[in-house]
Amino acid sequence: DVQLQASGGGLVQTGGSLRLSCAASGFTWRDYAIGWFRRAPGKEREVVGCISNHDGSTFYADSMKGRFTISSDNVKRTVYLQMISVRPEDTAVYYCVAVRREIYSANWYHKGSKPDWWTYWGQGTLVTVSS
């Protein structure tokens, strides 16, 4: 069974940094793309970005570029979300997600921004940014 275990959330001050981890198991690593979504209080789920395990390409929502970086350790089967210069509006539950599809720059946002496109969801980890 595909399992995604997100961790690393917590309380961080405005301007600080935090790294989230997503430990993945139960599937052929290279066949999947892994992404991050977040849900802020009272808001809809919002895509942060994703990484293709096939070639390591990363893609980000425009509003996330510059402060968020996705990377992966193929040996540890873990995907990371590095957050810097965090703001109170980054307060949210962050979810890692996975899908057994190839993802390209031409299709990533059109498809990857939709929660239903992603087959598997982890349990989420809460990030709280204090002002």
C-alpha positions as CSV (number, residue, x, y, z in Angstrom):
1,D,0.0,0.0,0.0
2,V,1.1,3.5,-0.8
3,Q,1.9,5.4,2.4
4,L,2.9,9.0,2.8
5,Q,4.1,10.3,6.2
6,A,4.5,14.0,6.5
7,S,6.4,15.5,9.4
8,G,8.3,18.5,10.5
9,G,5.5,20.9,11.2
10,G,5.4,23.1,14.3
11,L,5.5,26.7,15.5
12,V,7.9,29.1,13.8
13,Q,8.3,32.9,14.0
14,T,7.7,35.2,11.1
15,G,10.8,35.3,8.9
16,G,12.0,31.9,10.1
17,S,12.5,28.7,8.3
18,L,11.1,25.2,8.4
19,R,11.7,22.0,6.6
20,L,8.9,19.5,6.1
21,S,9.5,15.8,5.2
22,C,7.4,13.3,3.4
23,A,8.5,9.7,3.8
24,A,7.0,7.6,1.1
25,S,6.7,3.8,0.8
26,G,4.7,1.1,-1.1
27,F,5.3,2.1,-4.7
28,T,8.0,2.2,-7.4
29,W,9.6,5.5,-6.7
30,R,10.4,6.6,-10.3
31,D,6.9,6.1,-11.5
32,Y,5.4,8.7,-9.3
33,A,5.3,12.4,-8.8
34,I,5.0,13.8,-5.3
35,G,3.6,17.1,-4.4
36,W,2.7,19.4,-1.5
37,F,-0.6,21.0,-0.8
38,R,-1.7,23.2,2.1
39,R,-4.9,24.2,3.6
40,A,-5.1,27.4,5.6
41,P,-7.8,27.9,8.2
42,G,-11.1,28.6,6.4
43,K,-9.6,28.2,3.0
44,E,-9.5,25.7,0.2
45,R,-6.6,23.4,-0.4
46,E,-3.9,25.1,-2.4
47,V,-1.0,23.5,-4.3
48,V,2.5,24.5,-3.3
49,G,4.4,22.5,-5.9
50,C,5.6,19.0,-6.8
51,I,8.6,17.0,-8.0
52,S,8.8,14.3,-10.6
53,N,10.6,11.3,-9.3
54,H,11.3,10.3,-12.9
55,D,13.8,13.1,-13.5
56,G,13.8,15.3,-10.5
57,S,12.1,18.2,-12.2
58,T,10.3,20.6,-9.8
59,F,7.3,22.8,-10.3
60,Y,5.8,25.5,-8.1
61,A,2.7,27.6,-8.0
62,D,3.6,31.2,-8.9
63,S,2.7,32.4,-5.4
64,M,5.1,29.9,-3.9
65,K,8.2,30.6,-6.0
66,G,11.2,32.0,-4.2
67,R,10.3,31.0,-0.6
68,F,9.5,27.3,-1.0
69,T,11.9,24.6,-2.4
70,I,11.0,21.0,-3.0
71,S,13.8,18.3,-3.1
72,S,14.1,14.6,-2.7
73,D,16.4,11.9,-1.4
74,N,15.8,8.9,-3.6
75,V,17.7,6.6,-1.3
76,K,15.6,7.6,1.7
77,R,12.5,7.8,-0.4
78,T,11.8,11.2,1.2
79,V,10.6,14.4,-0.3
80,Y,11.3,17.7,1.5
81,L,9.6,21.1,1.5
82,Q,12.0,23.8,2.6
83,M,10.2,27.0,3.7
84,I,12.1,30.2,4.3
85,S,11.0,33.8,5.2
86,V,7.7,32.4,6.5
87,R,4.7,34.6,7.0
88,P,1.6,34.3,9.1
89,E,-0.4,33.5,6.0
90,D,1.7,30.4,5.6
91,T,0.0,29.0,8.6
92,A,-1.7,25.8,7.3
93,V,-1.8,22.1,7.4
94,Y,0.6,20.8,4.8
95,Y,-0.1,17.6,3.0
96,C,2.2,15.5,0.8
97,V,0.5,13.8,-2.1
98,A,1.4,11.3,-4.8
99,V,0.3,10.2,-8.2
100,R,1.5,7.5,-10.6
101,R,1.8,9.8,-13.6
102,E,4.4,11.7,-15.4
103,I,4.3,15.4,-14.9
104,Y,5.7,18.1,-17.2
105,S,6.0,21.8,-17.2
106,A,3.3,22.0,-19.9
107,N,0.7,20.1,-17.8
108,W,1.8,20.5,-14.2
109,Y,-0.3,23.4,-13.0
110,H,-3.3,22.6,-15.2
111,K,-3.5,19.1,-13.7
112,G,-1.4,19.2,-10.6
113,S,-3.1,22.2,-9.0
114,K,-6.3,20.1,-8.7
115,P,-6.5,18.1,-5.5
116,D,-8.5,15.3,-7.3
117,W,-5.7,14.7,-9.7
118,W,-3.5,13.3,-6.9
119,T,-4.3,9.7,-5.9
120,Y,-2.7,9.5,-2.5
121,W,-2.7,11.9,0.4
122,G,-0.7,11.8,3.6
123,Q,-2.1,12.8,7.0
124,G,-0.8,16.4,7.0
125,T,1.5,18.3,9.3
126,L,0.5,21.6,10.9
127,V,2.7,24.7,10.5
128,T,1.9,27.7,12.6
129,V,3.7,31.0,11.9
130,S,3.5,33.5,14.8
131,S,3.6,37.2,14.1
